[in-house]
C-alpha cells in the first residue's frame, strides 16, 4: 500500500507527506513534561501534533547517539500517542508485537532519560520487558505473539470481571506467521473484548512477502462498515429483511474489497486509516473502544516517517549504529575489514549453488541479516523467503528434500527454536538432507536474552541423525559449510555474529573428516577442548598455562577417541563453549569419559544457567567468565584442587 489516498469518513488524506528533518530545532517543551501517560492525557488535543513532532525528533536524536532500531519507531509515533491518550494504561494493556517499534512508548512511559542507556549493559532493553516497566504488558522480541498474549489477558480480564481494554499491535510482516492466525481463529469464537491493530507499513525487516501481503496491498477501505452497523440497529427486529440485507452486504463487500478475511475470523473490521493522522486515529480508536467483542483496526503507516533518509531506505535504517542525523548513515571507505561469518556463508552459498543445481536457499524473512542478498540476485529461482514463518520454513525444506533438492535453511539460532518440533518430526525422524546455517550462535550483544543463540548445541546434539559443526574461524566455516552440504542427512553449521580471528579464507572447498578434532597446541597437565570461536580464548589461555588446546570442530559426532586420549595423559579436562553448560558440548565430553570409565577431573566452561541481558559482546562474554583472563583464573583455581 504505497502512496495511496486513504479515505476516512469521506475525507481523503494523503499518505507520505513528511517534514524535512531539521536537526536540533526542538526544545522538547511538551515532551519534557510527560513523565507518564497520565501527563499525556492532561494535554489538549491540539497539543498532540506538537508532541508528536517532539517525540519523533527525540527518537532520532536518541538512536543516533546509542544505535538501535529507527525506521520502525519513527512509524509508530502518532499511534503510540493515540493509544496512551485514549486508553488508561497500564491498567489497560497494550501488547506490542516484536517490540522494536516501542521506543516512543518507552519515552512517554517514564524512560525518557534512560534512553541514553538503550541496549547498553545495565541500561534499558530495546524491546518491551515486564521487569522494566508496568507499561510493558508483555515481553517480546520474536514476532507474532501479540494476539495470543493479548487474548489471554482479555480472557483473564473477563474471568475476573475487571473490564479492562486489551490491545495487540501487530505489523503486516508479523501477520504472515501462523501463530497470529491461530490466535485470530481462537479469538473470533471467544466473544472476548480484544482490539487488534494491524500496523501496515508494507514490510517487516526485509520487504514483506506472500499472499497476505498482496491482499493488504489491494485492500483499500471498508466504507461499508458504518452502513453495516447502522443497518443492524435499524433492521434488528425484522429477521427476513435482515437476511436479505446480509446477502446484499456480502455482494457489495465483494465488489469493494478482495476479501472479507478478517470478518470471517469473527472480528469487526475497521479501516484502513492513515496511522500518521491524529484526526483519523483518535476518533476511530475512541469509537472502537466503546464497542464490544473482537475488533480489528487496519492502520497504514510509513517506516521512517518524518526522517526522509529513513523513509527512502527503511531497511538500511531499521537497525543502526551511531550516526549524525543531519548527514545520515555515511559509508566511509576504509581498509578492507575482516569478513563476517554471515558474509562467509553468503559467498559460499553462491559458490555452491553455481556447482550444484539442487541447492535452494530458504530464509524466514531475514534476507539481509542472514546474508542472502547476493544469492537472491544470482539465483532468484532458487531463493525462497517464506515470511516470518520458521515452522513452515523447516517443513517446506523437508518437502524439497523429499524430492531430490538440497535445501539450505539460513536462520538465526534463536529463531530455529521456534521450529523445534518440525526439526525433529519432519527432518530428523525422516533423516532428510536439510542443512541449517545457524547465524548468531552464542551471545549476540545489544538485542539481549531473546536473541542470544545460547541453546543450539544443547537442543541439536540430542537429535538422532543430526551432525553439528562448530567452526572456529572463517576458513573452517567455509569448509564446514561445504562438508555439511555433501552429507545426505540433517546437518547444522553454527557460527556467531560478527567476524572471527581474521584467518584467510581458501576459495577452494575441501571436505573435512566427520567427527574429528585437531590438536592446536601441545602442553602439560591441562587439556582445553574448545568448541567454536572460543578457540581463540583457549589458545591464549593455553599459552599462559602451558596447556594442550584442542579444536573439537564437531559437537556431534564427538571425537571420542581424541577425548579419551586427552583424558589419558592430562590431569584436568576443560571444555569451553559459547552455549549453556546444561546439556551442551561439555556434557557430551563428560558422557564419553563416563562411558569409557575415565575418572578424570573436569571443568565445564560455558554460559550460565540464567538468561543474559543486553550489552556489548565482549562485555557479556566477560560477565559469563568466558574472556581469557577469567578462563585462566578459573582453570588455575580448579587445577589447584587436582592432585598431579
Phi and psi in degrees as a GROMACS rama.xvg file:
@    title "Ramachandran Plot"
@    xaxis  label "Phi"
@    yaxis  label "Psi"
@TYPE xy
-105.557  133.339  UNK-2
54.6434  43.4439  UNK-3
-92.9628  153.435  UNK-4
-86.7388  109.48  UNK-5
-91.7962  142.038  UNK-6
-117.572  130.512  UNK-7
-134.863  123.017  UNK-8
61.5036  28.4352  UNK-9
83.0219  -0.981147  UNK-10
-107.188  115.49  UNK-11
-72.7159  141.527  UNK-12
-129.337  140.449  UNK-13
-94.319  125.58  UNK-14
-84.2008  140.941  UNK-15
110.925  -14.6568  UNK-16
-71.8257  119.518  UNK-17
-136.638  144.42  UNK-18
-69.0914  149.809  UNK-19
-71.4236  138.978  UNK-20
-70.0051  128.212  UNK-21
-124.012  103.613  UNK-22
-63.3084  143.607  UNK-23
58.4603  34.5314  UNK-24
-98.1108  -16.6317  UNK-25
-93.5971  141.141  UNK-26
-105.188  -1.53314  UNK-27
58.6484  41.784  UNK-28
-58.2191  -42.8802  UNK-29
-82.6696  -44.6038  UNK-30
-59.2699  -37.0458  UNK-31
-69.4144  -11.0517  UNK-32
-92.3205  -6.08662  UNK-33
-98.6267  101.175  UNK-34
-104.713  -12.1242  UNK-35
-162.77  161.314  UNK-36
-58.2448  -26.09  UNK-37
-59.4413  -34.8701  UNK-38
-67.5602  -38.4064  UNK-39
-60.4342  -42.3219  UNK-40
-70.6177  -9.55921  UNK-41
-83.4456  -14.0667  UNK-42
-73.763  152.008  UNK-43
-74.1469  146.545  UNK-44
-51.605  -36.7425  UNK-45
-68.3015  -16.3279  UNK-46
-85.3718  -11.9856  UNK-47
-69.7536  -30.7294  UNK-48
-65.3222  -42.867  UNK-49
-63.0652  -41.2183  UNK-50
-61.3944  -40.5843  UNK-51
-61.6856  -41.8215  UNK-52
-61.82  -44.8622  UNK-53
-66.2534  -40.9014  UNK-54
-65.2554  -41.5809  UNK-55
-63.824  -43.0615  UNK-56
-61.5199  -40.8913  UNK-57
-66.6845  -37.8275  UNK-58
-61.6789  -47.4224  UNK-59
-60.2961  -47.1423  UNK-60
-61.6709  -43.5969  UNK-61
-65.931  -49.8892  UNK-62
-68.5056  -30.552  UNK-63
-66.8302  -23.1611  UNK-64
-97.3846  -19.7601  UNK-65
-114.842  -22.7635  UNK-66
81.2755  164.262  UNK-67
142.093  -162.378  UNK-68
-87.2377  134.766  UNK-69
-121.308  -59.6559  UNK-70
-52.8815  -48.1137  UNK-71
-64.4568  -34.6488  UNK-72
-73.2257  -36.0714  UNK-73
-65.923  -24.3308  UNK-74
-81.6163  -9.98905  UNK-75
-115.813  15.4243  UNK-76
-61.3859  -56.0678  UNK-77
-65.6764  -39.0199  UNK-78
-62.3669  -41.3317  UNK-79
-61.9834  -46.3178  UNK-80
-61.1283  -45.2564  UNK-81
-62.1605  -42.1752  UNK-82
-64.6657  -47.3038  UNK-83
-73.8115  -22.7219  UNK-84
-75.116  -37.4304  UNK-85
-97.8925  -24.3469  UNK-86
-108.824  150.841  UNK-87
-88.9058  67.704  UNK-88
-74.6635  147.07  UNK-89
-87.5385  0.0614813  UNK-90
-62.4488  -45.5786  UNK-91
-75.7546  139.141  UNK-92
-99.5144  131.156  UNK-93
-117.316  119.223  UNK-94
-109.483  117.034  UNK-95
-94.5079  126.934  UNK-96
-75.1277  141.476  UNK-97
63.4749  -63.5975  UNK-98
100.857  0.49504  UNK-99
-80.7407  7.39977  UNK-100
-112.52  20.4816  UNK-101
-105.092  14.235  UNK-102
-63.091  -43.7212  UNK-103
-58.2858  -38.6613  UNK-104
-61.2012  -44.009  UNK-105
-64.0669  -40.395  UNK-106
-64.2891  -40.134  UNK-107
-93.2696  6.67267  UNK-108
-116.263  36.8828  UNK-109
93.5476  7.67533  UNK-110
-119.562  27.1123  UNK-111
-60.3746  -50.8159  UNK-112
-70.976  -28.5443  UNK-113
-71.3429  -10.6143  UNK-114
-60.859  -19.6613  UNK-115
-65.2093  -21.858  UNK-116
-108.081  16.9313  UNK-117
-54.8921  125.976  UNK-118
63.8202  11.4148  UNK-119
-95.1231  157.372  UNK-120
-59.9258  124.107  UNK-121
85.4628  -6.71054  UNK-122
-96.9975  -168.729  UNK-123
-80.341  154.966  UNK-124
-77.2118  156.737  UNK-125
-82.3377  -0.0420538  UNK-126
-129.616  163.536  UNK-127
-60.2242  141.764  UNK-128
-148.179  117.42  UNK-129
-59.7747  -33.5611  UNK-130
-76.564  -9.75647  UNK-131
-89.9162  -35.2176  UNK-132
-159.983  142.521  UNK-133
-65.8  -15.6443  UNK-134
-80.6389  -14.4599  UNK-135
-87.8936  91.3911  UNK-136
-67.3519  -28.7011  UNK-137
-151  132.928  UNK-138
-73.5558  130.605  UNK-139
-138.796  178.976  UNK-140
167.267  -31.2542  UNK-141
-91.6157  155.813  UNK-142
-87.2183  164.003  UNK-143
73.6958  20.0238  UNK-144
-99.4237  -11.7212  UNK-145
-65.1404  -41.7708  UNK-146
-68.6508  -40.9712  UNK-147
-60.8667  -48.0955  UNK-148
-64.5026  -44.1566  UNK-149
-64.8863  -37.2648  UNK-150
-62.9945  -40.6778  UNK-151
-61.3376  -41.9106  UNK-152
-65.9401  -41.634  UNK-153
-64.254  -39.7312  UNK-154
-67.8548  -38.1252  UNK-155
-62.1802  -40.6693  UNK-156
-62.3203  -40.6616  UNK-157
-64.9614  -42.8635  UNK-158
-66.4993  -35.7313  UNK-159
-86.677  -14.8403  UNK-160
73.8178  28.0056  UNK-161
-97.246  -4.05563  UNK-162
55.8138  38.855  UNK-163
-85.0715  158.092  UNK-164
-86.143  143.167  UNK-165
-130.368  127.272  UNK-166
-126.332  129.622  UNK-167
-106.657  130.047  UNK-168
-112.468  115.135  UNK-169
-129.97  141.508  UNK-170
-84.4407  163.552  UNK-171
-66.3386  -31.2544  UNK-172
-66.1094  -43.6816  UNK-173
-67.0384  -25.2669  UNK-174
-69.8841  -9.7819  UNK-175
-79.43  -8.91528  UNK-176
-85.3957  143.334  UNK-177
-60.0883  -32.6328  UNK-178
-60.768  -35.3551  UNK-179
-62.9426  -39.4911  UNK-180
-78.6348  -28.2682  UNK-181
-60.9871  -42.417  UNK-182
-68.2286  -41.3569  UNK-183
-61.7532  -42.7363  UNK-184
-59.9862  -40.2172  UNK-185
-73.2577  -42.459  UNK-186
-64.5989  -34.215  UNK-187
-66.0867  -17.6405  UNK-188
-111.178  5.19138  UNK-189
-98.6932  -9.3707  UNK-190
51.5066  47.0124  UNK-191
-107.115  145.203  UNK-192
-76.0778  93.635  UNK-193
-133.216  133.84  UNK-194
-112.376  124.641  UNK-195
-110.27  125.516  UNK-196
-109.643  117.236  UNK-197
-88.2391  112.024  UNK-198
-89.2498  94.4452  UNK-199
-92.3209  100.652  UNK-200
-115.677  17.7359  UNK-201
69.8121  13.0836  UNK-202
-168.019  160.335  UNK-203
-102.04  -115.517  UNK-204
-87.1769  -60.078  UNK-205
-80.7434  161.327  UNK-206
-53.9917  135.224  UNK-207
-65.8471  148.899  UNK-208
-131.627  167.097  UNK-209
105.314  173.283  UNK-210
-64.7769  -37.6313  UNK-211
-62.1927  -43.7002  UNK-212
-60.6368  -41.0967  UNK-213
-63.5708  -37.8891  UNK-214
-63.2721  -46.3026  UNK-215
-64.4542  -34.6782  UNK-216
-66.3191  -35.3784  UNK-217
-78.2204  -33.2348  UNK-218
-67.2589  121.468  UNK-219
-97.9955  -59.3475  UNK-220
-162.91  170.509  UNK-221
-120.58  68.1164  UNK-222
-65.9197  -11.6719  UNK-223
-79.6507  -9.19212  UNK-224
-62.4336  -48.4542  UNK-225
-65.1676  -42.0633  UNK-226
-63.331  -36.7827  UNK-227
-63.3084  -46.0187  UNK-228
-63.235  -43.589  UNK-229
-64.6306  -40.2386  UNK-230
-63.5522  -40.1537  UNK-231
-60.9923  -41.7071  UNK-232
-67.3343  -42.1441  UNK-233
-70.579  -39.351  UNK-234
-102.571  6.55232  UNK-235
-55.6385  -31.0049  UNK-236
-93.436  5.99751  UNK-237
-121.729  83.189  UNK-238
-56.0915  -42.2292  UNK-239
-67.8867  -41.6348  UNK-240
-68.6677  -36.9537  UNK-241
-59.3862  -42.8417  UNK-242
-62.3771  -43.4765  UNK-243
-63.2526  -41.8709  UNK-244
-64.4675  -37.0257  UNK-245
-64.5653  -40.5233  UNK-246
-66.4104  -38.8267  UNK-247
-65.7535  -38.3546  UNK-248
-60.8726  -44.9005  UNK-249
-62.1726  -36.0039  UNK-250
-66.5471  -43.6483  UNK-251
-65.1801  -43.1284  UNK-252
-62.9824  -36.1923  UNK-253
-62.6555  -29.7724  UNK-254
-82.9271  -28.0819  UNK-255
-90.4999  -26.1541  UNK-256
-144.636  153.06  UNK-257
-71.6925  -13.7429  UNK-258
-161.461  159.631  UNK-259
-116.566  35.4603  UNK-260
-53.6372  -50.1981  UNK-261
-66.7495  -35.8637  UNK-262
-71.7064  -31.4576  UNK-263
-64.7707  -24.6627  UNK-264
-76.4337  -7.41768  UNK-265
101.55  8.12656  UNK-266
-96.6471  146.871  UNK-267
-85.4429  120.829  UNK-268
-96.585  137.613  UNK-269
-132.339  137.899  UNK-270
119.685  -167.879  UNK-271
-79.6292  153.704  UNK-272
-126.562  161.926  UNK-273
-75.5697  116.53  UNK-274
-75.2486  -1.94259  UNK-275
-108.52  4.07499  UNK-276
-107.227  101.107  UNK-277
-62.8555  -27.1609  UNK-278
-68.3073  -20.7858  UNK-279
-93.1191  -44.8305  UNK-280
-61.2754  -49.3926  UNK-281
-64.2898  -52.5252  UNK-282
-65.9889  -33.5412  UNK-283
-66.1712  -47.9918  UNK-284
-64.2835  -36.1633  UNK-285
-64.4093  -41.2758  UNK-286
-68.2785  -42.1754  UNK-287
-64.0259  -39.1067  UNK-288
-58.6503  -33.9638  UNK-289
-77.0939  -11.0808  UNK-290
-92.6087  177.166  UNK-291
-122.291  164.803  UNK-292
82.8443  -176.203  UNK-293
-71.6232  125.731  UNK-294
-126.332  145.643  UNK-295
-130.389  117.304  UNK-296
-111.005  125.153  UNK-297
-98.7083  111.701  UNK-298
-113.948  130.404  UNK-299
-102.819  122.99  UNK-300
-128.411  173.998  UNK-301
-122.21  124.893  UNK-302
-63.71  135.545  UNK-303
83.3452  7.67049  UNK-304
-48.8106  129.114  UNK-305
90.7965  -7.94556  UNK-306
-129.712  100.127  UNK-307
-58.2924  -32.5677  UNK-308
-64.5605  -40.101  UNK-309
-73.3753  -34.254  UNK-310
-61.7368  -40.3509  UNK-311
-72.4197  -30.2907  UNK-312
-142.277  73.6452  UNK-313
-65.3407  -25.3803  UNK-314
-68.7692  -46.6364  UNK-315
-59.0417  -38.1009  UNK-316
-96.9445  14.1702  UNK-317
-65.3947  -59.0549  UNK-318
-122.886  120.632  UNK-319
-124.312  155.268  UNK-320
-89.1731  -175.675  UNK-321
-61.1945  142.422  UNK-322
-156.126  167.748  UNK-323
-95.2428  118.878  UNK-324
-57.4645  -35.7198  UNK-325
-73.6894  -24.5913  UNK-326
-99.6128  -26.1902  UNK-327
79.2268  -168.938  UNK-328
-75.9066  118.063  UNK-329
-110.13  128.609  UNK-330
-82.1818  116.331  UNK-331
-103.402  126.096  UNK-332
-75.9501  119.84  UNK-333
-130.364  176.575  UNK-334
-61.7235  144.129  UNK-335
-52.3854  128.896  UNK-336
-92.5977  171.13  UNK-337
-64.4791  137.189  UNK-338
-67.8899  147.111  UNK-339
-79.0324  163.207  UNK-340
-63.0554  -33.372  UNK-341
-61.4695  -41.6095  UNK-342
-67.1478  -38.2879  UNK-343
-58.2293  -45.4477  UNK-344
-63.1552  -47.2862  UNK-345
-60.207  -41.6185  UNK-346
-66.4528  -44.1609  UNK-347
-61.062  -41.3526  UNK-348
-59.6534  -43.2503  UNK-349
-66.9131  -43.0405  UNK-350
-63.3008  -41.1001  UNK-351
-70.9228  -37.8274  UNK-352
-64.3371  -33.182  UNK-353
-67.8287  -25.2393  UNK-354
-91.6704  -26.093  UNK-355
-136.032  111.679  UNK-356
-70.941  -9.46042  UNK-357
-79.495  -16.9533  UNK-358
-69.9691  130.581  UNK-359
-128.473  144.372  UNK-360
-108.586  134.11  UNK-361
-127.4  135.766  UNK-362
-137.651  139.252  UNK-363
-89.6258  74.6145  UNK-364
69.5186  28.0645  UNK-365
-130.119  53.6215  UNK-366
-58.913  -52.0904  UNK-367
-70.7406  -49.0736  UNK-368
-62.133  -32.5244  UNK-369
-94.3656  2.16075  UNK-370
79.6465  35.6452  UNK-371
-107.59  6.96701  UNK-372
-60.708  -50.2607  UNK-373
-64.5927  -37.5698  UNK-374
-63.2785  -42.4229  UNK-375
-61.5861  -39.7154  UNK-376
-67.4039  -39.7905  UNK-377
-86.2581  -30.0379  UNK-378
-134.055  60.184  UNK-379
-59.3382  -32.493  UNK-380
-72.2932  -17.9056  UNK-381
-110.686  14.1221  UNK-382
-107.271  130.138  UNK-383
-132.736  112.077  UNK-384
-99.1603  112.011  UNK-385
-93.6256  6.89805  UNK-386
82.5843  -177.997  UNK-387
-76.2582  78.3113  UNK-388
-151.293  72.0641  UNK-389
-62.7574  -39.319  UNK-390
-61.0521  -47.7674  UNK-391
-61.7162  -40.319  UNK-392
-56.4468  -43.483  UNK-393
-70.8819  -44.8944  UNK-394
-72.4096  -33.0976  UNK-395
-58.4775  -43.9707  UNK-396
-62.6783  -39.9311  UNK-397
-61.7379  -40.6248  UNK-398
-64.0161  -41.3975  UNK-399
-60.8472  -42.904  UNK-400
-65.3647  -33.6061  UNK-401
-59.3483  -31.4667  UNK-402
-110.986  34.8225  UNK-403
94.245  -1.82777  UNK-404
-86.1498  164.985  UNK-405
-119.152  84.9068  UNK-406
-75.6331  140.816  UNK-407
-116.613  115.055  UNK-408
-95.7986  110.112  UNK-409
-90.1993  113.006  UNK-410
-151.6  143.843  UNK-411
-68.0029  147.634  UNK-412
-53.1355  -45.7738  UNK-413
-67.0197  -27.5684  UNK-414
-81.6476  -25.8489  UNK-415
-64.8495  -25.9077  UNK-416
-55.7332  -30.0719  UNK-417
-74.3563  -11.3824  UNK-418
-123.619  31.6197  UNK-419
-65.3953  -38.4899  UNK-420
-62.2572  -42.5405  UNK-421
-66.5271  -36.6608  UNK-422
-59.8208  -43.1257  UNK-423
-73.475  -58.5238  UNK-424
-75.9851  -40.0813  UNK-425
-93.8346  -22.4718  UNK-426
-109.883  -59.6973  UNK-427
-71.8512  -43.1763  UNK-428
-60.1949  -37.3854  UNK-429
-87.5374  -1.61768  UNK-430
53.1339  48.9461  UNK-431
-90.5909  146.696  UNK-432
-79.2028  68.461  UNK-433
-103.454  128.241  UNK-434
-105.603  131.546  UNK-435
-109.178  119.96  UNK-436
-97.022  102.23  UNK-437
-94.0316  97.8384  UNK-438
-80.3012  163.813  UNK-439
57.9301  35.6645  UNK-440
-74.5694  142.732  UNK-441
85.8408  -157.187  UNK-442
-83.8631  125.722  UNK-443
-97.3615  -17.2841  UNK-444
108.953  -124.667  UNK-445
-68.3817  -20.5431  UNK-446
-74.9665  -20.7599  UNK-447
83.3217  -159.041  UNK-448
-57.0932  -34.7807  UNK-449
-71.0136  -18.5703  UNK-450
-114.43  -9.03406  UNK-451
-64.1441  134.075  UNK-452
-88.4095  69.0846  UNK-453
-94.064  -7.46112  UNK-454
-124.514  -3.07783  UNK-455
-65.851  -37.5715  UNK-456
-61.7846  -36.7192  UNK-457
-69.2785  -44.9777  UNK-458
-85.6732  -11.1517  UNK-459
-93.129  -40.2889  UNK-460
-70.1543  -14.5789  UNK-461
-85.3756  -2.9859  UNK-462
-93.4696  122.791  UNK-463
-58.4184  148.017  UNK-464
76.5828  -6.34819  UNK-465
-89.6548  136.168  UNK-466
-111.451  129.954  UNK-467
-118.068  113.875  UNK-468
-96.1045  138.093  UNK-469
-130.219  82.3221  UNK-470
-67.8076  144.508  UNK-471
-95.8109  -21.3641  UNK-472
-149.615  -178.956  UNK-473
-64.279  -47.5752  UNK-474
-66.6765  -40.0214  UNK-475
-63.0126  -34.2479  UNK-476
-62.2628  -47.1371  UNK-477
-61.4441  -44.5174  UNK-478
-69.2685  -32.8437  UNK-479
-72.183  -35.8514  UNK-480
-60.3063  -43.5388  UNK-481
-63.4383  -44.9225  UNK-482
-62.3747  -44.5787  UNK-483
-61.6099  -39.2588  UNK-484
-66.1862  -25.8551  UNK-485
-73.5612  -21.4886  UNK-486
-77.8885  150.375  UNK-487
-104.605  36.8393  UNK-488
-138.126  169.95  UNK-489
-64.3652  137.804  UNK-490
-140.031  156.244  UNK-491
-142.489  130.801  UNK-492
-114.943  116.545  UNK-493
-108.572  133.202  UNK-494
-144.783  156.128  UNK-495
-87.2943  173.552  UNK-496
-72.0419  142.699  UNK-497
89.6732  -162.587  UNK-498
-101.446  172.35  UNK-499
-109.25  -139.561  UNK-500
-81.1434  -6.45293  UNK-501
87.1299  25.0205  UNK-502
-71.7268  135.695  UNK-503
-62.557  140.277  UNK-504
-98.148  123.889  UNK-505
-81.2066  120.001  UNK-506
-68.4849  -25.6944  UNK-507
-67.3243  147.237  UNK-508
-113.294  123.825  UNK-509
-126.719  129.169  UNK-510
-71.3233  135.5  UNK-511
-94.6416  151.903  UNK-512
-66.228  131.07  UNK-513
-70.1034  132.268  UNK-514
72.1056  27.5971  UNK-515
-121.557  126.246  UNK-516
-91.9549  176.209  UNK-517
-136.091  129.661  UNK-518
-76.4733  121.752  UNK-519
-100.718  -20.7717  UNK-520
-152.389  133.069  UNK-521
-94.3155  134.184  UNK-522
-148.622  -158.989  UNK-523
-127.884  150.917  UNK-524
64.2348  -47.4644  UNK-525
-112.291  134.114  UNK-526
-116.745  120.393  UNK-527
-100.5  116.759  UNK-528
-99.5461  106.687  UNK-529
-101.219  137.477  UNK-530
-115.804  109.819  UNK-531
89.9474  -155.937  UNK-532
-71.3683  -9.27859  UNK-533
-71.1427  1.07709  UNK-534
-55.6799  -36.0542  UNK-535
-59.4453  -45.4615  UNK-536
-64.0669  -40.9159  UNK-537
-61.557  -42.4773  UNK-538
-66.1931  -40.1296  UNK-539
-65.4348  -42.1571  UNK-540
-66.3164  -38.6109  UNK-541
-60.5414  -39.3909  UNK-542
-63.6548  -39.2694  UNK-543
-73.7591  -29.8753  UNK-544
-104.159  -4.31526  UNK-545
52.9301  51.2355  UNK-546
-104.546  155.438  UNK-547
-75.1079  139.528  UNK-548
-125.859  129.684  UNK-549
-119.929  129.774  UNK-550
-89.532  106.325  UNK-551
-73.2755  -30.6991  UNK-552
69.7246  -37.7488  UNK-553
-126.74  134.425  UNK-554
-89.1214  -23.968  UNK-555
-158.234  126.112  UNK-556
-72.77  147.148  UNK-557
-81.254  146.097  UNK-558
-77.6121  81.8743  UNK-559
-62.8044  -38.6564  UNK-560
-64.0846  -40.6847  UNK-561
-67.8948  -41.8113  UNK-562
-58.7423  -44.7687  UNK-563
-63.7295  -41.0551  UNK-564
-64.5291  -39.0206  UNK-565
-65.1016  -40.1807  UNK-566
-67.1401  -30.5887  UNK-567
-69.6684  -26.5499  UNK-568
-127.096  18.9163  UNK-569
-131.583  153.21  UNK-570
-84.819  -21.2082  UNK-571
-145.702  130.816  UNK-572
-104.673  124.075  UNK-573
-115.227  129.391  UNK-574
-108.693  143.71  UNK-575
-135.411  120.886  UNK-576
-150.298  149.968  UNK-577
-98.6423  65.1914  UNK-578
-155.793  157.226  UNK-579
-59.3536  143.372  UNK-580
-63.7924  -38.7576  UNK-581
-62.0484  114.902  UNK-582
75.1619  7.82636  UNK-583
-86.1903  -162.004  UNK-584
-66.5982  -34.7747  UNK-585
-60.277  -38.3806  UNK-586
-63.9201  -34.5913  UNK-587
-64.3332  -39.5626  UNK-588
-63.6776  -43.9856  UNK-589
-61.2853  -37.8327  UNK-590
-63.8359  -41.0706  UNK-591
-63.244  -46.6076  UNK-592
-64.0083  -39.6646  UNK-593
-65.2505  -40.4019  UNK-594
-66.8226  -24.2429  UNK-595
-100.164  5.54143  UNK-596
72.9285  18.6258  UNK-597
-83.6972  118.936  UNK-598
-107.362  87.3944  UNK-599
-124.309  137.869  UNK-600
-57.5868  143.655  UNK-601
-132.507  153.059  UNK-602
-133.584  114.718  UNK-603
-98.8945  115.329  UNK-604
-111.161  127.993  UNK-605
-173.056  -160.826  UNK-606
-77.3837  143.466  UNK-607
-73.8207  172.416  UNK-608
-87.1198  51.8462  UNK-609
-155.19  159.055  UNK-610
-74.7807  135.449  UNK-611
-98.6362  130.182  UNK-612
-76.5089  -169.351  UNK-613
-84.4048  160.988  UNK-614
158.41  179.618  UNK-615
-69.5394  147.994  UNK-616
-56.1931  -44.5515  UNK-617
-62.2492  -41.0094  UNK-618
-62.5036  -42.1289  UNK-619
-68.7005  -40.3988  UNK-620
-60.8459  -42.7396  UNK-621
-64.1884  -40.087  UNK-622
-65.4665  -25.6833  UNK-623
-90.342  2.13226  UNK-624
74.9458  28.7367  UNK-625
-114.597  13.9769  UNK-626
-85.7347  166.601  UNK-627
-58.9705  -47.4344  UNK-628
-59.1937  -43.592  UNK-629
-67.2297  -40.5516  UNK-630
-62.8813  -44.9447  UNK-631
-60.7624  -45.8826  UNK-632
-63.281  -40.5227  UNK-633
-69.7678  -36.0516  UNK-634
-68.2669  -41.6574  UNK-635
-62.3721  -42.1294  UNK-636
-62.2773  -44.7973  UNK-637
-68.6681  -38.7914  UNK-638
-65.475  -30.5175  UNK-639
-63.113  -23.6097  UNK-640
-94.2466  1.10075  UNK-641
-104.136  129.156  UNK-642
-72.259  136.192  UNK-643
